């Protein structure tokens, strides 16, 4: 397995509230762990929430070695959500903070994914970009109800309204997904600072270009910035090397 991740403040924001955790090495009983968190809240509250979420979940996974990957991630999210929520009630500077999260673990040729909010995980398969996660957002709920068309004007204007986040309520539920990985698959995890700037076909084309994972990551971020860079940008690219002999 190979992986590379980075964040960028973008061109419109003064503070970077995106945070990533990227480990191809084992974390506790997990074979690996990849996290993207996009914080929200005034002053430093968003920064704090995203970092606390990512570092806290990695620490939880390292300390709790019994159970499946799904159980460890689910319980870790539950515990850290409660901690963030309590802090937001007890510290004025952290009031109103929250964060999205997309988490991924691979075990052999199986990919386990969890998400809360609108940070995403995609598979690049046969040069096509396939979204695995489902956004917890107002516009996606309207699309599911048949009351809005995806990529319509109303959709684009309101797509930043999320309906679920970590730290904003005492209890939160993450969605979980399980995918079988095939030879040649590549995994992309990102905050909305990337997917709001670039279309799926463009992202697929950039991922398909020659170069290292670092170079691909840098190209994606540069292109998002060229399109305006209206938000912070977080990207993790994972090459699970299914059917190949690779090193971490």
C-alpha positions as CSV (number, residue, x, y, z in Angstrom):
1,X,0.0,0.0,0.0
2,X,1.0,3.6,-0.7
3,X,-0.7,6.8,0.4
4,X,-0.1,10.5,0.5
5,X,-2.1,13.4,1.9
6,X,-2.0,17.1,2.4
7,X,-4.1,20.1,3.2
8,X,-4.1,23.7,1.8
9,X,-5.6,26.9,3.1
10,X,-6.9,27.8,-0.3
11,X,-7.1,31.4,-1.7
12,X,-10.1,32.8,0.2
13,X,-9.7,31.7,3.8
14,X,-7.2,33.1,6.3
15,X,-7.2,29.9,8.5
16,X,-7.0,26.2,7.6
17,X,-9.7,24.2,9.4
18,X,-9.1,21.0,7.4
19,X,-7.1,18.3,9.1
20,X,-5.9,14.9,7.9
21,X,-4.5,11.7,9.4
22,X,-2.7,9.4,7.1
23,X,-1.1,6.1,8.2
24,X,-0.3,3.2,5.9
25,X,1.1,1.4,9.0
26,X,-1.0,-0.4,11.6
27,X,-2.8,1.7,14.2
28,X,-3.7,-0.6,17.1
29,X,-5.4,-3.6,15.6
30,X,-6.2,-1.7,12.4
31,X,-4.0,-2.4,9.4
32,X,-4.0,1.3,8.5
33,X,-6.1,4.4,9.1
34,X,-7.0,7.4,7.0
35,X,-9.0,10.4,8.1
36,X,-10.2,13.7,6.7
37,X,-11.9,16.3,8.9
38,X,-13.3,19.7,7.9
39,X,-13.9,21.9,10.9
40,X,-16.5,24.6,11.4
41,X,-16.9,27.4,13.9
42,X,-15.6,30.9,14.5
43,X,-12.1,32.0,15.6
44,X,-10.1,28.8,16.3
45,X,-13.1,26.5,17.1
46,X,-13.1,24.8,13.7
47,X,-9.4,24.2,13.7
48,X,-9.7,22.7,17.2
49,X,-12.7,20.4,16.3
50,X,-11.1,18.9,13.2
51,X,-7.8,18.3,14.8
52,X,-9.3,16.9,18.0
53,X,-11.5,14.6,16.0
54,X,-8.7,13.2,13.8
55,X,-6.1,12.8,16.5
56,X,-8.6,11.6,19.0
57,X,-9.9,8.8,16.7
58,X,-6.4,7.7,15.9
59,X,-5.5,7.6,19.6
60,X,-8.7,5.7,20.4
61,X,-7.9,3.1,17.6
62,X,-4.4,2.7,19.0
63,X,-5.6,2.1,22.5
64,X,-8.7,-0.1,21.8
65,X,-7.5,-3.2,20.0
66,X,-10.5,-5.5,20.5
67,X,-13.3,-5.6,17.9
68,X,-13.7,-5.1,14.2
69,X,-12.6,-2.0,12.3
70,X,-16.3,-0.8,12.1
71,X,-16.8,-1.2,15.8
72,X,-13.6,0.6,16.7
73,X,-14.4,3.5,14.4
74,X,-18.0,3.7,15.5
75,X,-17.2,3.7,19.2
76,X,-14.4,6.1,18.7
77,X,-16.6,8.6,16.9
78,X,-19.3,8.3,19.6
79,X,-16.8,9.0,22.4
80,X,-15.0,11.9,20.7
81,X,-18.3,13.4,19.6
82,X,-19.5,13.5,23.2
83,X,-16.2,15.1,24.3
84,X,-16.4,17.8,21.7
85,X,-20.0,18.5,22.5
86,X,-19.3,18.9,26.2
87,X,-16.3,21.2,25.4
88,X,-18.5,23.4,23.2
89,X,-20.9,23.8,26.1
90,X,-18.3,24.6,28.7
91,X,-15.9,26.9,26.8
92,X,-17.2,30.0,25.1
93,X,-14.3,30.1,22.6
94,X,-15.4,26.7,21.3
95,X,-19.2,27.3,21.2
96,X,-20.8,26.2,18.0
97,X,-17.8,24.2,16.8
98,X,-18.1,21.0,14.8
99,X,-16.4,19.0,12.1
100,X,-17.1,16.6,9.3
101,X,-15.3,13.3,9.1
102,X,-14.6,10.6,6.5
103,X,-12.6,7.6,7.8
104,X,-11.2,4.7,5.9
105,X,-9.5,1.4,6.8
106,X,-8.5,-1.4,4.4
107,X,-8.1,-5.1,5.4
108,X,-6.8,-7.1,2.5
109,X,-9.1,-6.4,-0.5
110,X,-11.9,-4.9,1.7
111,X,-12.4,-1.2,2.3
112,X,-14.3,0.0,5.3
113,X,-15.6,3.6,5.3
114,X,-17.4,5.9,7.7
115,X,-18.6,9.4,7.1
116,X,-20.4,12.2,8.9
117,X,-21.1,15.4,7.0
118,X,-20.0,16.2,3.4
119,X,-16.3,15.2,3.2
120,X,-16.1,12.4,0.7
121,X,-14.5,9.1,-0.3
122,X,-14.3,8.1,-3.9
123,X,-13.0,5.1,-5.8
124,X,-11.2,5.6,-9.1
125,X,-12.0,2.4,-11.1
126,X,-11.5,1.9,-14.8
127,X,-10.8,5.7,-15.1
128,X,-14.2,6.5,-13.6
129,X,-14.7,8.3,-10.3
130,X,-17.3,6.6,-8.1
131,X,-18.5,8.3,-4.9
132,X,-18.8,5.8,-2.0
133,X,-20.0,8.1,0.7
134,X,-23.3,10.0,0.8
135,X,-23.3,13.6,1.9
136,X,-25.2,14.6,4.9
137,X,-26.4,17.9,3.4
138,X,-29.6,19.7,2.8
139,X,-29.3,19.5,-1.0
140,X,-28.7,15.7,-1.0
141,X,-31.8,15.3,1.2
142,X,-33.8,17.3,-1.3
143,X,-32.5,15.3,-4.2
144,X,-33.4,12.0,-2.4
145,X,-36.9,13.4,-1.9
146,X,-37.2,14.3,-5.5
147,X,-37.5,18.0,-4.7
148,X,-34.2,19.2,-6.2
149,X,-32.0,18.2,-9.2
150,X,-28.4,17.6,-8.5
151,X,-26.1,20.4,-9.9
152,X,-29.1,22.7,-10.5
153,X,-28.7,26.4,-9.6
154,X,-30.5,25.9,-6.2
155,X,-28.3,22.8,-5.5
156,X,-25.1,24.8,-6.2
157,X,-26.2,27.7,-4.1
158,X,-27.1,25.6,-1.0
159,X,-24.7,22.7,-1.1
160,X,-22.7,24.0,1.8
161,X,-25.5,23.5,4.2
162,X,-24.8,20.2,6.1
163,X,-27.3,18.4,8.2
164,X,-25.0,16.2,10.3
165,X,-21.6,17.0,11.9
166,X,-19.5,15.8,14.8
167,X,-19.6,17.9,18.0
168,X,-22.8,19.9,17.4
169,X,-25.2,17.5,19.3
170,X,-24.7,15.0,22.1
171,X,-25.3,12.0,19.8
172,X,-24.3,11.6,16.2
173,X,-24.6,8.6,13.8
174,X,-22.0,7.9,11.2
175,X,-22.9,6.1,8.0
176,X,-20.8,3.0,7.2
177,X,-19.9,1.5,3.8
178,X,-18.0,-1.7,2.8
179,X,-16.5,-2.1,-0.7
180,X,-14.5,-4.8,-2.3
181,X,-11.4,-3.4,-3.8
182,X,-10.3,-4.6,-7.3
183,X,-6.9,-4.6,-9.0
184,X,-6.1,-1.1,-10.2
185,X,-8.5,0.7,-7.8
186,X,-7.3,4.0,-6.3
187,X,-9.0,5.7,-3.3
188,X,-9.5,9.5,-3.0
189,X,-10.6,11.1,0.2
190,X,-11.3,14.9,0.3
191,X,-13.0,17.8,1.9
192,X,-15.6,19.8,0.0
193,X,-12.9,22.4,-0.9
194,X,-11.8,20.0,-3.6
195,X,-15.1,18.5,-4.9
196,X,-16.9,21.9,-4.9
197,X,-14.2,23.2,-7.3
198,X,-13.6,20.3,-9.6
199,X,-16.0,18.0,-11.5
200,X,-15.7,14.2,-11.3
201,X,-14.4,13.8,-14.8
202,X,-11.7,16.4,-14.2
203,X,-10.6,14.7,-10.9
204,X,-10.5,11.3,-12.6
205,X,-8.3,12.7,-15.4
206,X,-5.9,14.2,-12.9
207,X,-5.7,11.0,-10.8
208,X,-5.0,9.1,-14.0
209,X,-2.0,11.2,-15.1
210,X,1.4,9.8,-14.6
211,X,3.4,10.7,-11.5
212,X,3.7,9.9,-7.8
213,X,0.8,10.1,-5.4
214,X,2.4,13.3,-4.1
215,X,2.4,14.8,-7.5
216,X,-1.2,13.8,-8.1
217,X,-2.2,15.4,-4.8
218,X,-0.4,18.6,-5.6
219,X,-2.1,18.8,-9.0
220,X,-5.5,18.4,-7.5
221,X,-5.0,21.1,-5.0
222,X,-3.4,23.4,-7.5
223,X,-6.3,23.0,-9.9
224,X,-8.8,23.7,-7.1
225,X,-7.0,26.8,-6.2
226,X,-6.8,27.9,-9.9
227,X,-10.7,27.6,-9.9
228,X,-10.9,30.0,-7.0
229,X,-9.8,28.1,-3.9
230,X,-12.8,29.4,-2.0
231,X,-12.4,26.9,0.8
232,X,-9.7,24.9,2.6
233,X,-8.7,21.8,0.6
234,X,-7.8,18.4,2.0
235,X,-6.8,15.4,-0.1
236,X,-5.6,11.9,0.6
237,X,-4.8,9.5,-2.2
238,X,-4.4,5.8,-1.4
239,X,-3.1,3.1,-3.8
240,X,-4.0,-0.2,-2.1
241,X,-2.0,-2.1,-4.7
242,X,-4.5,-5.0,-4.8
243,X,-2.9,-7.9,-6.5
244,X,0.5,-6.3,-6.5
245,X,3.5,-6.6,-4.3
246,X,4.0,-3.2,-2.7
247,X,5.4,-1.6,0.4
248,X,4.0,1.0,2.7
